[in-house]
Amino acid sequence: MKAGGQITVFISLILVCILALICGLLESARMAGARYYLQISAVSSLDSVMSQYYRPLWDQYRIFGLAYSEEAAIENEFMRFLQYYSETDNWYPMEPERVSLKDTVHLTDGNGQYLEAEILDFMRYGIWTQGPDTDLILETEAAVREAKSVNEVSKQMEGQSKAAWEIERILEELQETLKQQENFCREAGEALNSGDGQEFWKASEKLVGCLERVPKLVEEYGEKADRLGRQMEEVKTDYEKRQGDISGNMQEIIDREFQRYDTYTEEDGERRMEVESLTELAYQQKELVLEAMEAAAEVEIQIRQWESAEEEGELDEDALWDSVRNIFSNYQILELTCSLGGEDRESEGILNRIRRGADSALLEMVLPENTEVSEVILPKSGLPSDERMDGEGDMQRESRVLGVNGVADKVLYIEYCEKFFGDFCNKEEGKLQYALEYLIHGNRIDQRNLADCVKQLLAVREGLNFIAILTDSQKRQEAEGLAAAMVGGTGFLPLIGITAFFIMGIWALGEALVDVKTLLSGGNVPIWKNSSSWNLSLEGLLDIGRNGTVPLGKNDEGVNYTGYLKFFLFLMPVDTVDYRMMDLIQTRLAEDTPGFRMDHCAYQVDITAEVCGKHVFSSLELLKSVIGTGRKTYLYSTDVCKAY
């Protein structure tokens, strides 16, 4: 029988199919491996790109940031590293086709939360080994808030004290006018008795002038009394809004002081009835004097006519002047019987001088001798905080998933600020020497930041000192003693209470000036003061007012200047501090690297890599006749994301 070869052909076809199946399975597995290889290559390439963080940013501030000039630079760097993996001889041949940067998260994005995340990571795992005492911090925060509120109430009530003194000055001027009225009335009466018409006329004109001033002074007095009442209502309304920050014990003390003001306004109301009655009396007496002056003019005319007519006999001039005397005898002397205050003008002026000095020349009063204040100025534009403010109105605030959350995080954040940024007492080289002060106030001028911080520090210390005075019975008695001396033993007694409050406010201010000067000189001042840590007596307070010189206080215990600034930072919104911190970082690093910008420092990069893969097992010439020619290459891609 002749052999046909069908079996051989059949077996060959079977083997080709089996081989195609095996190669297809191998190619499928290889393609899966190629995608995994691409993923590994892309992740490693992005790691290599992110490892090129801006070194000065890390060296000076321990913050990672990928600095770049344009986004294409990141894509090119990624492509360069990916190229190394494509050149490797393996089962996963590929050729990078295209790289596209999908998204870049900068340190300036997210309201500062990415910057905060890096700061907290460094503080937690880099240097900080102990947990913060959050109870003490919250207690101190409450004390600072209370001090600010009490200081505001104190200043407002101090203003009302001055308004009360203005009322007393008007009453004193009115009293002086009434005394002059009495003197001119006496002079006019004496002139009438002697028959001297000219002198009577002169004295009467002066008397009329006094009587015309009385209604004006009464009106001015009424306006100021009404204004004091309205302002006291406004002070009480503002005080009610601030009560949430003021402890119950302090509220009771302040409420008692308000009662003193109420007593003053109530008793002043009784005086007001007597004062306002003078207006009608003044008009009546003015008419009477004018009538007497008119009668006196007629008498003088009669006398001149008699003398010119050369009549025989004698003219009874005394009888003629009797008509004038009868009119003028009805004059009623205007009197003010109510008590007045304000005898010690010197002490009052000295105390007011302290407040004026603190308002107008605070830095000069508290800076240590021979201190040169920095006048460095930051750029007017181009800083991260500028761009944030420009777009903040339309910006949708992102929810915080990173960064500062809670008291413990905020304490670490503020400790970072202290470690890497200086202040007045810990100056550093470079622009803006008062960095912590800038974080708090954000002015572009060093001197202005220092002035604002000193003003804020003075307000807090003034409030804390005022609380210490109010809770110290001995100091309150001393203030009331000086108030009694200023008002006078025969003065308006309700005025003593509000004058004592005024003195206590200025005393707290004087002690605060001593505190601030001590802090700026490198000393310490305790948050809560007692009799042993108090520096200034009332006599010392008056000395400050006399010569304008603030002495140094005790400086051996308490919190230093930087410590107080940290408390202020604790009360600040963190995102505000974030962007001011970026201003400082950008300004300082730009000194060595011109053009450096924080908004070109990437915190996170999201990138897509597309490559051209090559078939290996399905590209055999032997299989082409079976599975078709197809493509030798194919495209596939992967997304990778990396953050510091």
C-alpha positions in Angstrom: 0.0 0.0 0.0 1.3 3.4 -0.9 2.0 5.9 2.0 -0.2 9.2 1.8 1.4 11.5 4.5 -2.0 12.8 5.8 -1.0 11.9 9.4 2.1 13.9 9.2 0.3 16.9 7.9 -2.4 16.5 10.5 0.1 16.2 13.3 2.0 19.3 12.0 -1.1 21.4 12.0 -1.9 20.2 15.5 1.6 21.1 16.7 1.3 24.6 15.1 -2.0 25.2 16.8 -0.6 24.0 20.1 2.4 26.2 19.6 0.2 29.2 18.8 -1.9 28.5 21.9 1.2 28.3 24.0 2.7 31.4 22.5 -0.5 33.3 23.0 -0.7 32.3 26.6 2.9 33.2 27.1 2.4 36.6 25.4 -0.7 37.3 27.5 1.3 36.6 30.6 4.2 38.6 29.4 1.9 41.6 28.6 0.6 41.4 32.2 4.2 41.4 33.4 5.0 44.3 31.1 2.3 46.4 32.6 3.5 45.5 36.1 7.1 46.3 34.9 5.9 49.7 33.6 4.2 50.4 36.9 7.4 49.6 38.8 9.5 51.6 36.4 7.1 54.6 36.6 7.0 54.6 40.4 10.8 54.3 40.6 11.2 57.1 38.1 8.9 59.3 40.0 10.7 58.5 43.2 13.9 59.5 41.5 12.3 62.8 40.3 11.0 63.6 43.8 14.4 62.8 45.3 15.6 65.9 43.6 13.9 68.1 46.2 15.2 71.7 46.6 18.1 71.2 49.0 18.2 74.7 50.5 14.6 74.4 51.5 15.4 71.2 53.4 18.7 72.4 54.9 17.2 75.6 56.3 13.6 74.7 57.1 13.4 70.8 57.0 10.7 71.0 54.3 10.6 68.9 51.2 9.7 70.6 48.0 10.3 69.9 44.3 11.4 73.2 42.9 10.9 73.6 39.1 10.7 76.4 36.6 8.0 75.0 34.4 5.9 71.8 34.3 7.7 70.5 31.2 10.9 70.2 33.3 9.2 67.7 35.6 8.0 65.7 32.5 11.5 65.7 31.0 13.1 64.5 34.2 10.6 61.7 34.6 11.1 60.7 30.9 14.9 60.7 31.5 14.6 58.2 34.4 12.0 56.1 32.6 14.3 55.8 29.6 16.8 53.8 31.7 14.2 51.1 32.4 13.2 51.0 28.7 16.9 50.3 27.7 17.1 47.2 29.8 17.3 44.0 27.9 14.5 41.8 29.2 11.2 40.2 28.3 9.4 43.5 28.6 10.7 45.7 25.7 9.1 49.1 25.7 9.7 52.6 24.2 8.5 55.7 26.2 6.0 57.4 23.9 4.6 60.3 25.9 4.6 61.6 29.5 2.0 64.1 30.7 1.7 65.8 34.0 -1.9 65.3 35.2 -1.7 67.4 38.4 0.7 69.1 40.7 0.0 70.0 44.3 2.1 72.8 45.6 3.1 73.8 49.1 1.0 76.9 48.7 -2.1 74.9 47.9 -4.8 73.6 50.2 -4.8 76.6 52.5 -1.4 75.6 53.8 -2.3 72.1 55.0 0.5 70.5 52.9 3.1 72.8 54.4 1.7 72.0 57.9 1.9 68.3 57.2 5.6 68.5 56.5 6.2 70.6 59.6 4.3 68.2 61.8 6.1 65.2 60.4 9.4 66.8 61.1 8.5 67.8 64.6 6.9 64.5 65.5 9.7 62.3 64.1 12.6 64.6 63.9 13.2 66.4 67.2 10.1 66.5 69.5 10.2 63.7 72.1 7.7 64.9 74.7 4.0 65.6 74.6 2.7 69.2 75.2 1.0 70.2 78.3 -2.3 71.0 76.6 -4.1 71.9 79.9 -1.6 74.6 80.8 -1.7 75.9 77.2 -5.5 76.1 77.2 -5.5 77.8 80.6 -3.0 80.4 79.4 -5.0 80.9 76.3 -8.1 81.6 78.4 -6.1 84.0 80.5 -4.9 85.9 77.5 -8.4 86.1 76.0 -9.7 87.3 79.4 -7.0 89.9 79.6 -7.8 91.3 76.2 -11.5 91.6 77.0 -10.9 93.1 80.4 -8.4 95.6 78.9 -11.0 96.7 76.3 -13.6 97.2 79.0 -11.1 99.0 81.2 -10.2 101.4 78.3 -13.8 102.1 77.5 -14.6 102.8 81.2 -11.4 104.9 81.4 -12.9 107.0 78.6 -16.1 107.4 80.6 -14.0 108.5 83.6 -12.5 111.3 81.4 -16.0 112.2 80.3 -17.1 112.5 83.9 -14.1 114.8 84.6 -15.1 116.9 81.6 -18.5 117.3 83.2 -16.9 118.4 86.4 -14.7 120.9 84.6 -17.8 122.5 83.0 -19.4 122.7 86.4 -16.2 124.3 87.8 -16.3 126.8 84.9 -19.9 127.5 85.6 -19.1 127.9 89.3 -16.3 130.3 88.4 -18.7 132.2 86.2 -21.2 132.5 89.0 -18.4 133.9 91.3 -17.5 136.5 88.7 -21.2 137.3 88.4 -21.4 137.9 92.1 -18.3 140.1 92.0 -19.5 142.2 89.1 -22.9 142.5 90.8 -21.2 143.9 93.9 -19.1 146.3 91.8 -22.2 147.6 90.1 -24.0 148.1 93.4 -21.1 150.0 94.8 -21.0 152.2 91.7 -24.7 152.9 92.1 -24.3 153.8 95.8 -21.6 156.3 94.9 -23.5 157.7 91.9 -20.9 156.7 89.4 -22.8 155.9 86.2 -19.8 155.0 84.1 -18.5 152.4 86.5 -22.0 151.0 87.0 -22.3 150.7 83.2 -18.9 148.9 82.9 -19.7 146.5 85.7 -23.2 145.8 84.3 -21.8 145.0 80.9 -19.4 142.4 82.5 -22.3 141.1 84.5 -24.4 140.7 81.4 -21.5 138.8 79.8 -21.4 136.4 82.7 -25.2 135.9 82.6 -25.0 135.1 78.8 -22.3 132.5 79.4 -24.4 130.6 82.0 -27.0 129.1 79.5 -24.2 128.1 77.2 -22.4 126.3 80.0 -25.6 124.7 81.2 -26.3 123.5 77.6 -22.8 122.1 77.2 -23.1 120.4 80.6 -26.4 118.8 79.5 -25.0 117.5 76.2 -22.0 115.9 77.9 -24.1 114.4 80.6 -26.4 112.9 78.0 -23.4 111.7 75.9 -22.0 110.0 79.0 -25.2 108.2 79.6 -25.4 106.9 76.0 -21.7 105.9 76.0 -22.2 104.0 79.3 -25.0 102.0 77.6 -22.7 101.2 74.7 -20.0 100.1 77.1 -22.4 97.8 78.9 -23.6 96.4 75.6 -20.0 95.7 74.5 -19.2 94.2 77.9 -22.1 91.8 77.7 -20.7 90.5 74.3 -17.3 90.0 76.0 -18.6 88.2 79.0 -17.9 84.8 77.5 -14.2 85.4 77.8 -14.3 86.8 81.3 -14.4 84.6 84.4 -17.4 84.7 86.8 -15.3 86.2 89.6 -14.0 89.0 87.4 -17.5 89.7 86.1 -18.7 90.3 89.6 -15.9 92.8 90.2 -16.6 94.6 87.0 -20.3 94.7 87.7 -19.6 96.5 91.0 -17.5 99.1 89.1 -20.4 99.6 86.8 -22.6 100.3 89.8 -20.2 103.1 90.7 -20.8 104.7 87.4 -24.5 104.3 87.8 -24.3 106.0 91.2 -22.5 108.9 89.6 -25.0 109.3 86.8 -27.9 109.0 89.2 -26.6 111.6 91.6 -25.5 113.8 88.8 -29.1 113.7 87.7 -30.0 115.4 90.9 -27.4 118.0 90.4 -28.6 118.5 86.8 -32.0 119.8 88.0 -30.3 122.5 90.0 -27.9 123.3 87.2 -30.5 123.6 84.5 -32.7 125.9 86.7 -29.9 128.5 86.3 -30.8 129.0 82.6 -34.1 130.6 83.3 -32.7 132.6 86.2 -29.9 133.9 84.1 -32.3 135.1 81.4 -34.5 136.8 84.0 -31.5 138.5 85.7 -30.1 139.6 82.4 -33.3 141.4 81.6 -33.3 143.0 85.0 -29.7 144.3 84.5 -30.5 145.6 81.1 -33.5 147.4 82.5 -31.2 148.9 85.2 -28.7 149.9 82.6 -31.4 151.6 80.5 -32.6 153.5 83.6 -29.1 154.5 84.4 -28.6 155.9 80.9 -31.8 158.0 81.3 -30.5 159.3 84.7 -27.2 160.4 83.1 -29.1 162.1 80.3 -31.1 164.1 82.8 -28.0 165.1 84.7 -26.2 166.2 81.5 -29.3 168.2 80.4 -29.5 169.9 83.8 -25.9 170.9 83.7 -26.2 172.3 80.2 -29.3 174.3 80.9 -27.6 176.0 83.9 -30.7 175.9 86.0 -30.7 177.6 89.4 -30.6 175.4 92.5 -29.2 172.0 93.0 -30.2 168.7 91.2 -30.9 165.9 93.6 -28.8 163.3 91.8 -29.1 160.8 94.6 -32.9 160.8 94.2 -32.5 160.2 90.5 -30.2 157.2 91.1 -32.7 155.8 93.6 -34.9 154.7 90.7 -32.0 152.7 89.3 -31.2 151.3 92.8 -34.7 150.1 93.2 -34.5 148.2 90.0 -31.1 146.7 90.6 -31.9 145.8 94.2 -34.2 143.1 92.8 -31.2 141.3 91.3 -30.9 137.7 92.6 -27.4 136.3 92.8 -27.2 133.0 90.9 -25.6 130.3 93.0 -24.6 126.6 92.6 -24.9 124.8 95.9 -24.2 121.3 94.7 -20.7 119.7 95.4 -18.1 119.5 92.6 -15.1 117.4 92.1 -11.6 117.7 90.6 -9.3 119.7 92.8 -6.0 117.9 92.1 -5.4 118.9 88.4 -1.7 118.1 88.6 -2.1 114.4 89.5 -4.8 114.0 86.9 -2.6 115.6 84.2 0.3 113.3 85.1 -1.8 110.2 84.8 -3.2 111.3 81.5 0.3 112.0 80.3 1.1 108.3 80.8 -1.8 107.2 78.6 -0.9 109.8 75.9 2.7 108.6 75.9 1.7 105.0 75.6 -0.5 105.9 72.6 1.9 108.1 70.7 5.4 107.1 71.6 5.2 103.5 72.9 8.4 102.2 71.3 10.5 105.0 72.6 9.2 104.4 76.1 9.9 100.7 76.3 12.8 99.9 74.0 16.1 99.3 75.8 18.7 102.0 75.5 20.9 102.3 72.4 18.6 99.9 70.5 18.6 100.2 66.7 15.3 99.1 65.2 15.4 97.2 61.9 13.9 99.1 58.9 14.0 96.2 56.5 11.1 96.1 54.0 9.8 93.0 52.2 8.8 93.1 48.5 5.5 94.8 47.9 4.2 92.0 45.7 4.9 88.5 44.5 4.7 86.8 47.8 2.5 83.7 48.5 0.2 85.6 50.9 -0.5 88.2 48.1 -1.7 85.6 45.7 -3.8 83.9 48.3 -5.4 87.2 49.2 -6.0 88.0 45.5 -7.9 84.8 44.9 -9.3 84.2 48.3 -12.6 85.8 47.5 -13.5 83.3 44.8 -11.6 80.3 46.3 -13.5 77.3 47.5 -11.9 76.5 50.8 -10.7 73.0 50.8 -11.5 70.6 53.7 -8.4 69.8 55.8 -7.3 66.2 55.6 -3.7 67.0 56.6 -2.0 69.6 58.7 -2.8 71.0 62.1 -5.8 69.5 63.8 -6.2 70.0 67.6 -4.2 71.7 70.3 -1.3 69.2 70.4 -0.6 69.7 66.7 -0.8 73.5 67.0 1.7 73.4 69.9 4.1 71.5 67.7 3.5 73.9 64.9 4.3 76.9 67.0 7.4 75.2 68.4 8.6 74.9 64.8 8.0 78.6 64.3 10.2 79.4 67.3 12.9 77.0 66.1 13.3 78.3 62.6 12.3 82.0 62.9 13.8 84.7 65.0 12.3 87.8 66.8 13.4 91.1 68.4 15.3 89.3 71.2 16.6 86.5 68.9 17.6 88.3 65.8 18.8 86.5 62.7 20.6 87.6 59.6 18.8 88.2 56.4 15.7 90.1 55.5 13.0 90.8 58.0 14.8 90.3 61.3 11.6 90.2 63.3 10.2 87.1 61.7 7.8 85.9 64.5 6.4 89.4 64.7 5.7 89.2 60.9 3.9 85.9 61.3 1.6 87.6 63.8 0.9 90.9 62.1 2.0 90.5 58.5 3.3 94.0 57.8 6.0 94.4 55.2 8.1 96.7 57.4 10.1 95.3 60.3 9.6 98.3 62.5 5.8 98.2 62.0 5.6 94.6 63.0 7.6 95.3 66.1 5.4 98.2 67.0 2.3 96.2 66.6 3.6 93.3 68.6 4.6 95.7 71.4 1.2 97.3 71.3 -0.5 93.8 71.5 1.8 92.7 74.3 1.1 95.9 76.2 -2.6 95.4 75.9 -2.4 91.8 77.2 -0.1 92.7 80.1 -2.3 95.7 80.9 -5.3 93.5 81.1 -3.6 90.9 83.2 -2.2 93.6 85.5 -5.7 95.2 85.8 -7.1 91.9 86.9 -4.3 91.6 89.5 -5.2 95.1 90.9 -8.9 94.4 91.0 -8.4 91.2 93.0 -5.9 92.9 95.4 -7.8 94.7 98.1 -4.6 96.6 99.2 -4.0 98.1 95.8 -7.6 99.0 95.4 -7.5 100.9 98.7 -4.4 102.8 97.6 -6.1 103.8 94.3 -9.2 105.0 96.2 -6.9 107.0 98.6 -5.3 108.8 95.6 -8.8 109.3 94.1 -10.1 110.9 97.2 -7.1 113.3 97.2 -7.7 114.2 93.6 -11.4 114.8 94.1 -11.0 116.6 97.4 -12.6 116.2 100.8 -15.5 118.4 99.9 -15.8 117.1 96.3 -18.5 115.1 94.6 -18.2 111.7 96.4 -19.5 109.5 93.6 -16.7 110.8 91.5 -14.2 109.1 93.8 -15.3 105.7 92.7 -14.9 106.2 89.0 -11.7 108.2 89.6 -10.3 105.2 91.5 -11.2 103.0 88.5 -9.4 105.4 86.2 -6.3 105.3 88.5 -6.3 101.5 88.6 -6.4 101.4 84.8 -3.5 103.8 84.5 -1.6 101.9 87.2 -2.1 98.6 85.2 -0.8 100.5 82.1 2.3 101.7 84.0 3.0 98.2 85.2 2.5 96.9 81.7 5.1 99.4 80.4 7.6 98.1 82.9 6.7 94.5 81.9 7.2 95.2 78.2 10.5 97.0 78.7 11.7 94.1 80.8 10.7 91.6 78.1 12.4 93.6 75.3 15.5 93.7 77.5 15.6 89.9 77.6 13.9 89.4 81.0 10.9 87.4 82.1 7.5 88.4 83.3 5.0 85.9 84.9 1.6 85.5 83.3 -0.2 85.9 86.7 1.3 88.5 89.1 1.1 88.7 92.8 2.3 91.2 95.4 5.9 89.8 95.3 6.2 90.1 91.5 4.6 93.5 91.3 7.0 96.3 90.3 5.4 99.7 90.4 4.0 101.7 93.3 1.6 104.6 92.8 4.5 107.0 93.5 6.6 105.2 90.8 3.6 105.5 88.5 3.5 109.3 89.0 7.3 109.4 88.4 6.7 107.8 84.9 4.2 110.5 84.2 6.5 113.3 85.3 9.7 112.3 83.5 8.5 109.8 80.9 11.1 107.2 81.8 10.0 103.6 82.3 12.2 101.6 84.7 13.1 97.9 84.4 11.3 95.4 86.5 12.2 92.1 88.1 13.2 89.6 85.4 14.2 86.4 87.1 11.0 84.3 86.6 8.1 83.9 84.3 7.8 83.9 80.5 10.2 85.7 78.1 9.4 87.8 75.1 9.4 84.8 72.7 7.1 82.9 75.0 4.5 85.7 74.8 4.8 85.8 71.0 4.1 82.0 71.0 0.9 82.7 72.9 -0.2 85.2 70.3 0.6 82.7 67.5 -1.5 80.1 69.3 -4.5 82.5 69.0 -3.9 83.1 65.2 -5.6 81.2 62.4 -3.1 78.6 61.3 -3.6 79.1 57.6 -2.8 82.9 57.9 0.5 82.0 59.6 1.2 79.4 56.9 1.2 81.9 54.1 3.2 84.5 56.0 5.7 81.8 56.8 5.9 81.0 53.1 6.6 84.7 52.5 9.6 84.6 54.8 10.9 81.3 53.3 10.6 82.6 49.8 12.2 85.9 50.6 15.2 84.3 52.3 15.8 81.5 49.8 15.5 84.0 46.9 18.5 85.9 48.3 20.7 83.0 47.2 18.5 81.7 44.3 16.9 84.7 42.6 13.5 83.8 41.2 12.7 81.1 43.7 9.0 80.8 44.4 7.1 78.7 46.8 4.2 78.3 44.4 6.7 76.4 42.1 7.6 73.9 44.9 5.6 70.7 44.3 4.4 68.7 47.3 2.8 66.0 45.2 3.1 65.0 41.5 0.5 63.0 39.6 1.8 61.9 36.2 0.8 59.6 33.3 3.4 57.5 31.4 2.4 56.1 28.0 4.8 53.6 26.3 5.0 51.6 23.1 5.3 47.9 23.9 6.6 45.1 21.6 5.1 41.7 21.2 7.6 38.9 21.8 5.9 35.5 21.4 3.2 36.5 19.0 5.6 38.2 16.5 7.3 34.9 15.3 7.4 34.6 11.5 6.2 31.0 11.9 3.0 32.2 13.5 2.1 35.0 11.2 0.6 32.7 8.7 -1.7 31.3 11.3 -2.7 34.3 13.5 -2.2 37.0 10.9 0.4 39.7 10.6 -1.1 42.1 13.2 0.9 44.8 14.9 4.4 44.3 16.2 3.8 47.1 18.8 1.0 48.4 21.0 0.4 51.3 23.4 -0.3 51.0 27.1 0.0 53.5 30.0 0.0 53.9 33.8 -0.8 56.6 36.3 1.6 57.2 39.3 1.3 59.7 42.1 3.9 60.6 44.8 3.8 63.0 47.7 6.4 63.9 50.3 
